[in-house]
Amino acid sequence: MKRGSQERFEIIFENIFPMFVREIWSVESVFSLLLLVSACGGDTSGRYPRSMFVRRQTKAPTVNFRLEEKKILDSVMGPTVYDSRIRPAGINGTDAATFVYVNIFVRSFSKIDDVKMEYSFQITMRQQWNDKRLSYKDRLSVVMAERIRYLTLTDASKVWMPDTFFRNEKIGAFHNILTPNLYIRVFPDGDVLYSIRISITCACSMHLALFPLDEQTCTLDIASYGWAKNDLIYVWKEGNPVQLAGNLSLPGGFKLGAFGSRYCDVKTTTGEYSCLRVDLLFARQLSFFLVTVYVPCSMTVSVSWMSFWLDHKAVPARVALGVTTLLAMSTTQASIQNSLPPVAYTKAIDVWSGVCVFFVFSALLEYALVNYASRSDAQRSVKQKERKKQELERQVFNGDGYEEGGFPMSMDPLMRRMEGSHMMPPSAVIHHRISVRRPNKLSLWVKNFQFQAKKIDVFSRVFFPFVFAIFNVWYWSYYLTRKQGKPVK
């Protein structure tokens, strides 16, 4: 007897047996027993309704989805079914090129180096392609199709992978803490999604003629190392191929001006290769350089002008002020040059720092001229004093002759007659006006100009700030209106 029939018989026996004992095996009892046995009998085929006395009910069978996933992976990726060395077929199973759709998520920037002309950042790179050999859609039931959306792998060697590399990469690293930061998702229709987290340092050719008023465009080139364009084609994923983190910030006084994506297919001696390019526009924040470069240099130049208000006789004060400002400006210029690469052209910061050094050095030379003029003034004043002394002595000598007896008598007879004659009054002399051309005031000022120390200082107090202001107007109007980018050869 089957197990189901045994259980039903036990139930019948437990409920009916006491009744038989009371009735002492009457005919009605036997007839009732036969009816119950026929109703709950051993037919378990399901054609008759189950007895109301059945206590135990059978449960619906449960599906082990992990086991089913293993069975699917073994069926589509077994060594006899799948070979990861062979690239997937093209569209509609043809032998055309395999399309790889790429999407990049920029996580952070760690360095933008002007000296080495490189930048470092961290990205998540996603590649997606279709491999019909991994399709398992026909192996899923309705229940399993709702539960199993994709299969996840962490071993990239199990499936075929495009040989992607970065053309302008210098240094790269994968992240393996705590586990390798990558995953592979296999979808029922055969689509494969490969996502990996990478930190890379890429070369960036920079043109620094407008530094620090410049903008630099750096790129990230993605291409296949071995598969030519006939076998593998990279395509930007539709929608938003380049994505940025929400709290993204750039180091080194930069800000991200713009970003974009385009194609950069290249031809070499070995064939034509598909290539994708990410453009990143790094714009310098001028406020950073205003605070660290332009304002300190302007203050140093202004301090050098303070010597024009000091007395020219205060030699230690004016020399110390001039030398100190010159050393400060030279140190600032050296620090600026150390933070930039040696290039063959003149940068905007070179013009600014060079002119500032020239103004400070000119202020020091101005004091040398003032010192020379002060010594000339001293010599001129000594000569004037001697001349006045000689004139005073001559006047004193002539006054002593008049007091002793008038004019001395001359030995010449003619002079005697003139001395004895009456002198004509000055009003009796007839004056004739002679037309004289008046000289130009400017030429007269230049002819009679004397280098006096005080005049030089007063002139410098106005001349130096005026020229520096004109230079600022030219500098900012010229470099702020110049077009960004590399010169056209």
C-alpha positions as MATLAB code, in Angstrom:
seq = 'MKRGSQERFEIIFENIFPMFVREIWSVESVFSLLLLVSACGGDTSGRYPRSMFVRRQTKAPTVNFRLEEKKILDSVMGPTVYDSRIRPAGINGTDAATFVYVNIFVRSFSKIDDVKMEYSFQITMRQQWNDKRLSYKDRLSVVMAERIRYLTLTDASKVWMPDTFFRNEKIGAFHNILTPNLYIRVFPDGDVLYSIRISITCACSMHLALFPLDEQTCTLDIASYGWAKNDLIYVWKEGNPVQLAGNLSLPGGFKLGAFGSRYCDVKTTTGEYSCLRVDLLFARQLSFFLVTVYVPCSMTVSVSWMSFWLDHKAVPARVALGVTTLLAMSTTQASIQNSLPPVAYTKAIDVWSGVCVFFVFSALLEYALVNYASRSDAQRSVKQKERKKQELERQVFNGDGYEEGGFPMSMDPLMRRMEGSHMMPPSAVIHHRISVRRPNKLSLWVKNFQFQAKKIDVFSRVFFPFVFAIFNVWYWSYYLTRKQGKPVK';
ca = [
       0.000    0.000    0.000;
       1.255    3.485   -0.817;
       2.147    6.037    1.857;
      -0.898    8.239    1.151;
      -3.255    5.314    1.475;
      -1.633    4.279    4.738;
      -2.164    7.704    6.279;
      -5.791    7.771    5.230;
      -6.365    4.290    6.636;
      -4.844    5.261    9.974;
      -7.172    8.256   10.221;
     -10.176    6.137    9.411;
      -9.154    3.516   11.920;
      -8.667    6.056   14.717;
     -12.117    7.604   14.158;
     -14.199    4.543   13.306;
     -12.756    1.865   15.588;
     -14.530    3.017   18.790;
     -17.838    2.930   16.946;
     -17.292   -0.707   15.989;
     -16.573   -1.602   19.523;
     -19.873   -0.130   20.706;
     -21.948   -1.656   17.946;
     -20.310   -5.047   18.302;
     -19.739   -5.423   14.615;
     -23.266   -4.874   13.470;
     -24.250   -5.082    9.854;
     -24.730   -1.306    9.649;
     -21.268   -0.759   11.012;
     -19.704   -3.008    8.463;
     -21.587   -1.287    5.671;
     -20.508    2.166    6.911;
     -16.904    1.001    7.080;
     -17.001   -0.164    3.489;
     -18.411    3.187    2.342;
     -15.680    5.159    4.128;
     -12.950    2.981    2.736;
     -14.262    3.398   -0.786;
     -14.467    7.202   -0.367;
     -11.020    7.612    1.170;
      -9.480    4.642   -0.420;
      -6.066    4.108   -1.852;
      -6.663    5.874   -5.170;
      -4.061    8.645   -5.094;
      -4.145    9.509   -8.773;
      -5.971   12.755   -8.084;
      -9.175   11.821   -9.920;
     -11.224   11.804   -6.683;
     -11.432   14.588   -4.135;
      -9.314   14.269   -1.063;
     -10.878   13.155    2.184;
     -11.959   15.721    4.738;
     -10.053   13.771    7.302;
      -6.611   14.400    5.730;
      -4.550   16.479    8.127;
      -1.327   16.935    6.218;
      -1.192   19.111    3.042;
       1.633   19.035    0.474;
       3.546   22.353   -0.169;
       4.446   23.891   -3.584;
       7.986   23.032   -4.651;
      10.608   25.889   -4.056;
      13.239   26.854   -6.650;
      16.909   27.293   -5.642;
      17.884   30.289   -7.795;
      21.567   30.073   -6.877;
      21.654   26.532   -8.113;
      19.834   27.541  -11.276;
      22.356   30.339  -11.903;
      25.171   27.834  -11.558;
      23.491   25.532  -14.032;
      23.058   28.409  -16.502;
      26.709   29.466  -16.192;
      27.876   25.889  -16.655;
      25.661   25.517  -19.710;
      26.779   28.715  -21.505;
      30.383   29.014  -20.270;
      31.508   25.437  -20.171;
      34.896   24.610  -21.737;
      33.228   22.665  -24.513;
      30.724   25.423  -25.292;
      32.501   28.781  -24.836;
      36.029   29.915  -25.775;
      37.024   33.307  -24.292;
      39.846   33.696  -26.821;
      37.447   34.160  -29.731;
      35.806   37.556  -30.100;
      32.007   37.716  -30.393;
      30.332   37.825  -33.768;
      29.089   41.059  -35.252;
      25.521   42.264  -35.703;
      23.050   39.467  -36.577;
      25.733   36.854  -36.092;
      27.836   38.043  -39.014;
      31.607   38.272  -39.128;
      31.466   42.056  -38.922;
      33.146   44.145  -36.230;
      32.106   43.876  -32.596;
      30.661   47.082  -31.181;
      31.789   48.084  -27.688;
      29.737   50.840  -26.036;
      31.725   52.920  -23.541;
      30.671   55.120  -20.630;
      33.010   56.931  -18.197;
      32.258   58.250  -14.714;
      34.858   60.722  -13.370;
      35.161   60.323   -9.603;
      37.902   62.800   -8.590;
      41.023   64.702   -9.664;
      44.152   64.375   -7.544;
      46.773   66.457   -9.413;
      47.223   68.836  -12.336;
      50.961   69.368  -12.819;
      52.172   72.211  -15.058;
      55.855   71.274  -14.742;
      55.460   67.652  -15.868;
      52.459   68.519  -18.057;
      50.244   65.765  -16.721;
      47.088   65.254  -14.692;
      45.875   62.456  -12.432;
      42.304   61.401  -11.808;
      40.138   58.439  -10.836;
      37.419   57.060  -13.084;
      34.951   54.213  -13.387;
      35.008   52.833  -16.908;
      32.088   50.808  -18.245;
      32.177   48.766  -21.461;
      29.242   46.864  -22.909;
      29.036   44.512  -25.883;
      26.864   41.618  -27.077;
      28.035   38.004  -27.115;
      25.351   35.671  -28.448;
      27.233   32.666  -27.120;
      26.335   33.796  -23.574;
      22.609   34.170  -24.247;
      20.444   32.144  -21.841;
      17.044   33.690  -22.381;
      15.526   30.452  -23.658;
      16.647   28.641  -20.504;
      14.563   30.809  -18.158;
      10.999   30.086  -17.122;
       8.533   32.849  -16.340;
       9.333   32.757  -12.628;
      13.078   32.636  -13.195;
      12.964   35.465  -15.751;
      11.454   37.766  -13.127;
      14.026   36.756  -10.535;
      17.234   36.438  -12.574;
      17.803   39.753  -14.349;
      21.526   39.183  -14.920;
      24.397   37.016  -13.761;
      27.338   38.645  -11.962;
      30.967   37.555  -12.315;
      34.165   38.896  -10.727;
      36.704   37.013  -12.835;
      37.396   38.851  -16.067;
      39.243   35.874  -17.559;
      36.059   33.826  -17.862;
      34.663   35.837  -20.787;
      36.087   37.550  -23.846;
      37.329   41.097  -23.081;
      38.290   43.925  -25.471;
      41.976   44.840  -25.261;
      41.265   48.442  -24.279;
      44.108   50.794  -23.335;
      44.641   54.539  -22.823;
      46.860   56.048  -25.483;
      48.160   58.997  -23.422;
      48.497   57.146  -20.136;
      51.711   57.495  -18.100;
      50.898   55.569  -14.929;
      47.839   53.495  -14.105;
      46.638   51.373  -11.207;
      43.696   49.119  -10.394;
      41.997   49.213   -6.997;
      42.094   45.944   -5.050;
      41.007   47.072   -1.566;
      39.283   45.104   -0.130;
      38.608   43.085   -3.273;
      39.244   43.906   -6.946;
      36.931   46.799   -7.818;
      35.358   45.318  -10.930;
      32.350   43.279  -11.957;
      30.953   41.595  -15.055;
      27.217   41.292  -15.668;
      25.853   38.848  -18.228;
      22.296   39.607  -19.322;
      19.828   37.017  -20.720;
      20.103   38.385  -24.274;
      23.909   37.986  -24.277;
      24.877   41.574  -23.396;
      28.016   41.795  -21.254;
      28.675   44.826  -19.002;
      32.215   45.249  -17.691;
      32.805   47.943  -15.028;
      36.153   48.699  -13.382;
      37.608   51.452  -11.152;
      40.952   52.892  -12.300;
      43.394   55.609  -11.199;
      45.514   56.944  -14.061;
      48.004   59.708  -14.787;
      47.790   61.023  -18.353;
      50.027   63.289  -20.397;
      48.628   66.689  -21.349;
      50.411   68.996  -23.779;
      50.018   72.514  -22.348;
      50.688   75.883  -23.994;
      51.562   78.370  -21.252;
      51.953   81.620  -23.209;
      48.980   83.146  -21.347;
      49.822   81.689  -17.930;
      48.172   82.319  -15.466;
      45.330   83.694  -17.603;
      45.161   80.536  -19.720;
      42.874   77.549  -20.208;
      44.243   74.073  -20.857;
      42.436   71.320  -22.780;
      43.520   67.836  -21.712;
      42.326   64.597  -23.272;
      41.854   60.930  -22.443;
      42.165   58.664  -25.503;
      40.619   55.174  -25.401;
      41.514   52.666  -28.100;
      42.115   48.992  -28.818;
      45.703   47.844  -28.689;
      45.477   44.881  -31.069;
      42.041   44.704  -32.671;
      41.778   46.829  -35.819;
      38.660   48.739  -36.782;
      37.501   45.856  -38.976;
      37.254   43.695  -35.850;
      36.414   46.098  -33.013;
      34.675   49.489  -32.987;
      34.281   51.684  -29.918;
      31.074   53.706  -29.663;
      30.069   56.272  -27.059;
      27.010   55.142  -25.157;
      23.961   57.231  -25.941;
      22.595   59.672  -23.417;
      25.432   60.819  -21.199;
      28.718   59.110  -22.128;
      30.853   61.202  -19.725;
      29.554   61.706  -16.200;
      31.006   63.684  -13.287;
      30.694   63.274   -9.550;
      28.473   65.804   -7.832;
      31.085   67.119   -5.378;
      33.941   67.280   -7.883;
      36.738   69.802   -7.176;
      40.055   70.398   -8.932;
      43.467   71.013   -7.297;
      46.101   73.620   -8.139;
      43.831   76.626   -8.578;
      41.852   75.099  -11.467;
      38.185   74.721  -12.205;
      36.540   72.467  -14.773;
      35.319   74.757  -17.523;
      33.761   72.153  -19.832;
      33.969   68.515  -20.894;
      32.908   66.513  -23.909;
      33.335   63.347  -25.953;
      34.293   62.712  -29.545;
      35.986   60.191  -31.850;
      39.691   60.082  -32.721;
      40.264   57.134  -35.057;
      43.929   56.743  -35.967;
      45.835   55.103  -38.804;
      49.194   53.459  -38.274;
      51.409   51.178  -40.318;
      49.568   48.174  -38.849;
      46.064   49.339  -39.697;
      43.255   51.661  -38.685;
      42.079   51.611  -35.080;
      38.911   52.870  -33.421;
      39.461   55.528  -30.781;
      37.363   57.555  -28.325;
      38.432   60.861  -26.784;
      37.341   62.691  -23.649;
      38.008   66.455  -23.646;
      38.517   68.188  -20.290;
      38.853   71.985  -20.195;
      40.832   73.183  -17.151;
      40.453   76.936  -16.513;
      42.696   78.610  -13.963;
      41.073   80.534  -11.168;
      42.510   84.042  -11.505;
      41.628   84.921   -7.914;
      44.237   82.423   -6.676;
      47.027   84.093   -8.655;
      45.804   87.584   -7.835;
      46.275   86.837   -4.142;
      49.536   84.903   -4.455;
      51.345   86.691   -7.307;
      49.918   89.961   -8.594;
      49.018   91.689   -5.318;
      52.344   90.842   -3.567;
      54.353   92.030   -6.564;
      52.380   95.279   -6.739;
      52.911   95.853   -3.027;
      56.666   95.254   -3.367;
      56.890   97.771   -6.206;
      54.868  100.305   -4.206;
      57.130   99.886   -1.171;
      60.162  100.646   -3.336;
      58.608  104.046   -4.130;
      58.661  104.999   -0.442;
      62.338  105.919   -0.839;
      61.274  108.943   -2.932;
      59.811  110.514    0.234;
      62.910  109.921    2.334;
      65.640  112.517    2.635;
      68.431  111.989    0.151;
      70.905  112.326    2.978;
      69.439  109.218    4.702;
      71.733  106.886    2.797;
      71.355  103.728    4.974;
      67.543  103.909    4.959;
      67.161  104.392    1.218;
      69.780  101.809    0.264;
      68.348   99.212    2.656;
      64.829   99.810    1.348;
      65.887   99.512   -2.284;
      67.988   96.380   -1.794;
      65.328   94.668    0.342;
      62.563   95.221   -2.201;
      64.838   94.068   -5.026;
      65.675   90.836   -3.189;
      61.998   90.243   -2.355;
      61.002   90.696   -5.977;
      63.811   88.443   -7.203;
      62.740   85.713   -4.750;
      59.138   85.962   -5.928;
      60.209   85.693   -9.547;
      62.373   82.654   -8.796;
      59.523   80.879   -7.002;
      57.242   81.527   -9.979;
      59.779   80.087  -12.397;
      60.289   76.991  -10.257;
      56.575   76.178  -10.474;
      56.594   76.262  -14.294;
      58.407   74.232  -16.933;
      61.226   75.833  -18.931;
      59.679   76.765  -22.272;
      61.067   78.578  -25.300;
      58.463   81.358  -25.326;
      57.608   84.234  -23.008;
      54.719   83.755  -20.631;
      52.352   86.414  -19.334;
      53.682   85.945  -15.804;
      57.231   86.500  -17.110;
      56.224   89.890  -18.488;
      54.600   90.894  -15.201;
      57.431   89.761  -12.930;
      60.096   91.177  -15.259;
      58.478   94.612  -15.347;
      58.050   94.601  -11.560;
      61.737   93.774  -11.095;
      62.593   96.567  -13.528;
      60.559   99.108  -11.530;
      62.180   98.074   -8.253;
      65.642   98.217   -9.803;
      64.835  101.595  -11.353;
      63.904  102.930   -7.920;
      67.318  101.855   -6.672;
      69.006  103.497   -9.656;
      66.995  106.652   -8.994;
      68.664  106.985   -5.627;
      72.071  106.617   -7.280;
      71.144  109.531   -9.535;
      69.865  111.515   -6.552;
      73.101  110.875   -4.698;
      75.128  112.111   -7.656;
      72.911  115.190   -7.976;
      73.243  115.955   -4.262;
      77.035  115.952   -4.555;
      76.794  118.201   -7.591;
      74.511  120.505   -5.610;
      77.061  120.598   -2.803;
      79.886  121.491   -5.183;
      77.738  124.100   -6.899;
      76.777  125.673   -3.587;
      80.463  125.844   -2.574;
      81.358  127.593   -5.822;
      78.488  130.026   -5.392;
      79.648  130.818   -1.885;
      83.206  131.447   -3.123;
      81.904  133.656   -5.947;
      79.774  135.674   -3.544;
      82.721  136.025   -1.200;
      84.949  137.298   -4.005;
      82.273  139.755   -5.132;
      81.845  140.996   -1.593;
      85.590  141.480   -1.219;
      85.721  143.424   -4.500;
      82.876  145.668   -3.390;
      84.576  146.302   -0.074;
      87.832  147.201   -1.797;
      86.101  149.693   -4.145;
      84.284  151.321   -1.218;
      87.549  151.979    0.579;
      88.935  153.894   -2.484;
      85.982  156.319   -2.621;
      86.233  157.061    1.057;
      89.916  158.042    0.812;
      89.515  160.887   -1.773;
      87.171  160.138   -4.567;
      88.370  158.772   -7.820;
      92.081  158.410   -8.205;
      93.815  160.871  -10.580;
      94.895  159.348  -13.829;
      98.273  160.153  -15.424;
      96.692  160.356  -18.876;
      95.889  164.013  -19.891;
      92.764  162.897  -21.683;
      91.516  161.058  -18.646;
      92.250  164.089  -16.528;
      90.069  166.276  -18.703;
      87.303  163.676  -18.508;
      87.604  163.466  -14.775;
      87.441  167.243  -14.502;
      84.447  167.610  -16.786;
      80.923  167.458  -15.555;
      79.279  164.064  -15.744;
      76.200  163.755  -17.890;
      73.124  162.578  -16.131;
      71.861  159.126  -17.148;
      68.594  160.625  -18.357;
      70.446  162.577  -21.023;
      71.544  159.386  -22.757;
      69.321  158.381  -25.682;
      68.460  154.660  -25.630;
      67.671  152.793  -28.851;
      65.449  149.699  -28.522;
      66.822  146.667  -30.269;
      64.315  143.928  -31.121;
      65.414  140.734  -29.399;
      63.691  137.361  -30.071;
      62.469  135.719  -26.932;
      63.778  132.176  -26.524;
      61.398  129.199  -26.056;
      60.604  128.480  -22.423;
      61.119  124.749  -22.839;
      64.481  125.163  -24.512;
      65.463  127.758  -21.931;
      64.428  125.323  -19.143;
      66.427  122.544  -20.708;
      69.426  124.861  -21.204;
      69.379  126.148  -17.670;
      68.196  122.886  -16.052;
      70.241  121.811  -13.109;
      70.104  118.295  -11.673;
      68.982  118.931   -8.186;
      68.321  116.004   -5.825;
      65.055  117.404   -4.537;
      63.702  117.951   -8.053;
      64.507  114.353   -9.063;
      62.668  112.910   -6.053;
      59.627  115.094   -6.648;
      59.553  114.130  -10.310;
      59.894  110.394   -9.482;
      56.970  110.506   -7.059;
      54.673  111.184  -10.003;
      56.505  109.519  -12.882;
      56.920  106.008  -11.457;
      53.263  105.431  -10.391;
      52.012  106.938  -13.650;
      54.111  104.624  -15.825;
      53.198  101.579  -13.703;
      49.492  102.398  -14.065;
      49.866  102.645  -17.859;
      51.614   99.269  -17.869;
      48.743   97.698  -15.889;
      46.171   99.027  -18.342;
      48.106   97.580  -21.282;
      48.869   94.263  -19.565;
      45.336   93.371  -18.528;
      43.673   94.635  -21.709;
      46.129   92.694  -23.881;
      46.247   89.314  -22.139;
      42.582   89.136  -21.167;
      41.495   89.629  -24.778;
      43.913   87.187  -26.389;
      42.486   83.969  -27.785;
      43.136   80.837  -25.797;
      44.871   77.863  -27.359;
      48.032   76.874  -29.114;
      49.548   79.062  -31.838;
      48.842   78.058  -35.412;
      51.957   76.872  -37.199;
];
